[in-house]
Amino acid sequence: MWGMDLGNAFPLDISGHLTVVENKTLVANATSVVFSGLDVDSDNIYFLYYNINNAAGANANIGLYANNDTTATNYYTQVFQASGAVSTPARSNSSWATSVVNAHDCIGFAYIDLNPADYFRALCYTTNNISTSVDIWLAGITKTATTANLTQLDVLSDQADGIGTGSILTLYKIKES
């Protein structure tokens, strides 16, 4: 299987085009993490890897926001969550990429870009690591208004300290050929 030529099976070939923009490992609990100085018009697509430890004392919803617009009602999220034998679809007026269970962690990634009409969008996949079960989140996020360029990405918890010490967030840019 490895080394197999898949031809055009994947619509985006990132080989040789993935570059680290910034890596952040938190040394203190935080409510937000900001990546600034971005230029999606030049970089094409961003890929965010996240491993978030929740130190909030409550479940923490983690949102992705464009250009310092952290008003939840300016976004829509469609989520599919699976936990054990239960699966739940939901749509909300928010920018939630995932929810992290109190005193636990999650690992995930998001593809982030502007669509051809200049709407911010993200496709997020996350798994929450809980000793008794594994939760899976698949979320699609879009902004309700167009964005001229993506110059800042805000990763924001709805709980103080929802992004805890030791959390790792790495932003990459994917330059299309």
C-alpha positions as CSV (number, residue, x, y, z in Angstrom):
1,M,0.0,0.0,0.0
2,W,2.7,2.5,0.9
3,G,4.4,3.8,-2.2
4,M,1.4,2.9,-4.3
5,D,0.8,5.3,-7.2
6,L,-2.7,6.6,-6.6
7,G,-2.7,8.8,-9.7
8,N,-5.3,11.5,-9.3
9,A,-7.1,9.9,-6.4
10,F,-6.5,13.0,-4.2
11,P,-7.6,16.4,-5.3
12,L,-4.8,18.2,-3.5
13,D,-1.2,17.1,-3.7
14,I,0.7,18.8,-0.8
15,S,4.0,17.0,-1.3
16,G,6.8,19.6,-1.2
17,H,4.4,22.4,-0.6
18,L,3.8,22.2,3.2
19,T,5.7,24.8,5.2
20,V,5.4,25.7,8.9
21,V,4.1,29.2,9.5
22,E,4.3,29.0,13.3
23,N,4.4,26.5,16.1
24,K,3.0,27.4,19.5
25,T,3.4,25.2,22.6
26,L,1.6,26.8,25.5
27,V,3.6,27.3,28.7
28,A,0.5,28.7,30.5
29,N,-3.2,28.2,30.3
30,A,-5.0,30.5,27.7
31,T,-8.4,31.3,26.3
32,S,-7.1,32.2,22.9
33,V,-4.1,31.6,20.5
34,V,-3.6,34.0,17.6
35,F,-1.7,33.5,14.4
36,S,-1.2,36.8,12.7
37,G,0.7,38.1,9.6
38,L,-1.1,35.6,7.4
39,D,-1.9,36.1,3.7
40,V,-4.2,33.4,2.3
41,D,-4.2,35.1,-1.1
42,S,-0.5,34.3,-1.4
43,D,-0.4,31.1,0.7
44,N,-3.6,29.5,-0.8
45,I,-4.5,27.1,2.1
46,Y,-3.7,26.8,5.8
47,F,-3.5,23.5,7.7
48,L,-3.8,23.7,11.5
49,Y,-2.7,20.8,13.6
50,Y,-3.9,21.0,17.2
51,N,-3.5,19.0,20.4
52,I,-5.4,20.9,23.0
53,N,-5.4,20.1,26.8
54,N,-8.5,21.5,28.5
55,A,-7.7,23.1,31.9
56,A,-10.9,25.1,32.2
57,G,-12.8,23.0,34.8
58,A,-15.7,22.6,32.3
59,N,-16.2,21.4,28.7
60,A,-14.6,23.9,26.4
61,N,-15.8,24.7,22.8
62,I,-12.9,25.7,20.6
63,G,-13.7,28.1,17.7
64,L,-11.7,29.2,14.6
65,Y,-12.2,32.9,13.7
66,A,-11.0,35.0,10.8
67,N,-9.3,38.4,11.1
68,N,-10.1,39.1,14.7
69,D,-13.9,38.7,14.1
70,T,-14.7,36.6,17.1
71,T,-18.5,37.3,17.0
72,A,-20.0,33.8,17.0
73,T,-23.1,34.8,15.1
74,N,-21.0,35.8,12.1
75,Y,-20.3,32.1,11.4
76,Y,-22.1,28.8,10.9
77,T,-20.9,25.4,11.9
78,Q,-22.3,22.0,10.8
79,V,-21.1,19.3,13.1
80,F,-21.3,15.5,13.1
81,Q,-20.3,14.0,16.5
82,A,-20.0,10.3,17.2
83,S,-19.5,8.8,20.7
84,G,-19.8,5.1,21.2
85,A,-23.0,4.0,19.4
86,V,-24.5,7.5,19.4
87,S,-24.0,10.0,16.6
88,T,-25.4,13.5,16.6
89,P,-25.6,16.0,13.7
90,A,-26.0,19.7,14.7
91,R,-25.9,23.1,13.1
92,S,-25.2,26.2,15.1
93,N,-24.6,29.9,14.6
94,S,-20.9,29.6,15.8
95,S,-17.4,28.9,14.7
96,W,-16.8,25.8,16.8
97,A,-14.2,23.3,15.5
98,T,-14.6,21.0,18.4
99,S,-15.6,20.6,22.1
100,V,-13.0,19.4,24.5
101,V,-14.2,17.5,27.6
102,N,-13.2,18.9,31.0
103,A,-9.8,17.8,32.2
104,H,-9.1,15.9,28.9
105,D,-7.5,16.6,25.6
106,C,-8.2,16.4,21.9
107,I,-6.1,16.1,18.8
108,G,-7.2,17.3,15.4
109,F,-6.6,19.3,12.2
110,A,-8.3,21.8,10.1
111,Y,-8.0,22.8,6.4
112,I,-8.6,26.6,6.2
113,D,-9.0,28.8,3.2
114,L,-11.3,31.2,1.4
115,N,-13.7,29.8,-1.2
116,P,-13.8,31.2,-4.7
117,A,-16.4,33.8,-3.5
118,D,-14.1,34.9,-0.6
119,Y,-15.9,33.3,2.3
120,F,-13.7,32.0,5.1
121,R,-14.2,28.2,5.6
122,A,-12.7,25.4,7.5
123,L,-13.0,21.7,7.6
124,C,-12.1,20.2,11.0
125,Y,-11.6,16.7,12.2
126,T,-11.0,16.0,15.9
127,T,-10.9,13.1,18.3
128,N,-11.4,13.7,22.0
129,N,-9.4,11.3,24.2
130,I,-11.4,10.2,27.1
131,S,-10.3,7.1,29.1
132,T,-13.7,5.5,28.8
133,S,-14.5,6.4,25.2
134,V,-13.4,8.2,22.0
135,D,-15.4,11.0,20.6
136,I,-15.1,12.0,17.0
137,W,-16.0,15.5,15.7
138,L,-16.3,16.5,12.0
139,A,-17.1,20.2,11.6
140,G,-17.5,22.5,8.6
141,I,-17.3,26.2,9.4
142,T,-18.1,29.1,7.2
143,K,-18.3,32.9,7.8
144,T,-21.6,34.7,6.9
145,A,-19.8,37.5,5.0
146,T,-17.0,37.7,2.6
147,T,-13.4,38.3,3.7
148,A,-11.0,40.1,1.4
149,N,-8.0,38.1,2.7
150,L,-7.3,35.9,5.7
151,T,-4.6,37.8,7.7
152,Q,-5.2,36.5,11.2
153,L,-6.6,33.2,12.6
154,D,-7.9,33.2,16.2
155,V,-8.3,29.9,18.0
156,L,-10.6,30.8,20.9
157,S,-12.1,28.8,23.8
158,D,-15.5,29.7,25.2
159,Q,-14.1,28.9,28.7
160,A,-11.2,30.7,30.5
161,D,-8.2,28.4,30.4
162,G,-9.8,26.1,27.8
163,I,-6.5,25.8,25.9
164,G,-4.2,24.5,28.7
165,T,-0.5,24.4,29.4
166,G,1.2,21.9,27.0
167,S,-1.3,22.4,24.2
168,I,0.4,22.4,20.8
169,L,-0.9,24.4,17.8
170,T,1.0,24.3,14.5
171,L,-0.1,26.3,11.5
172,Y,1.2,25.3,8.1
173,K,0.7,26.9,4.7
174,I,0.0,24.7,1.7
175,K,1.0,26.4,-1.6
176,E,-0.8,24.9,-4.5
177,S,1.2,24.2,-7.7
